[in-house]
C-alpha cells in the first residue's frame, strides 16, 4: 500500500511539476494584492497546461472560482487609499505589451468614443463633450502584475456618472473595452460603478499623454494595472462574458479587491 501511495505521489508530482510559470500568470495578481487563494496554494507546484488537459481544466476552474470569491469580497463603497501630491512617482512608468515607440497615435479631432451593447443612448462621444462633463481627480497607486507600483494623479469623468448619463443597463454583468492598440479587457458592473473608477482624460492636470493612454484611460485603483485599459475607442455593456487580452491567456479575470 505504501509503495502504491509513493508511486501515485510521484505521478502527481510529475504531472504538476512544470506548472509554476502558468500558476504565476493566473495567480500572481492575487499574491501581490495580499489575496492569494487556498486554491492557488493547493496547485502551486504547477504544470505545463498544454501537456495536461485535466490540469488545465482544473486551473481554469480554480481561476473562475477565484473570480467569484473576489467578487463576493468586493465592496463598491470601500475606497482605495489616496495620497498627497508629494507622493506622486516621478517619472510615472510607461507600461504596455509593446515598446513605448509603438504607442498608437490617436487623432483628437476625429476621435469618437463608440458605445455598444446594453446602452440606451449610443451616440458617439467626442473628446470636447467628455471634457465638458463634471470632472474629478484622484491621486492613487497603480499596482502592476510585474511587481512594481507607482502613484499618479488622474483626472476625468466618474465612470458611474457616465454610464448613467448614456442609459447603460446597470443590472448587466459586464462592461467591456476596445482600444486603439488592439488591447481589450472587461470588468464587472460593480467595479464599473465604484466611486474611484474614472474615465481618465488628464494626468497631473494636463491632457493625458499618449504614453499613459491618450485619449482616454480607465483608471481603477481597486484593480491591478492590466485591468486599466488605455487608448479606449469603444465601451460596451453586456451579459455575455467578454474576456480580455491577458485574461484569455490565463490571467485572473477579476484581479481586484
Helices and strands as residue ranges (DSSP letters): H 2-16, G 17-19, H 20-32, H 38-43, G 49-51, H 53-73, G 85-87, G 100-102, E 114-117, H 127-131, E 136-143, E 149-158, H 159-165, E 174-179, E 184-188, H 189-192, E 198-203, E 206-207, G 210-212, E 217-219, G 225-227, E 232-238, G 247-249
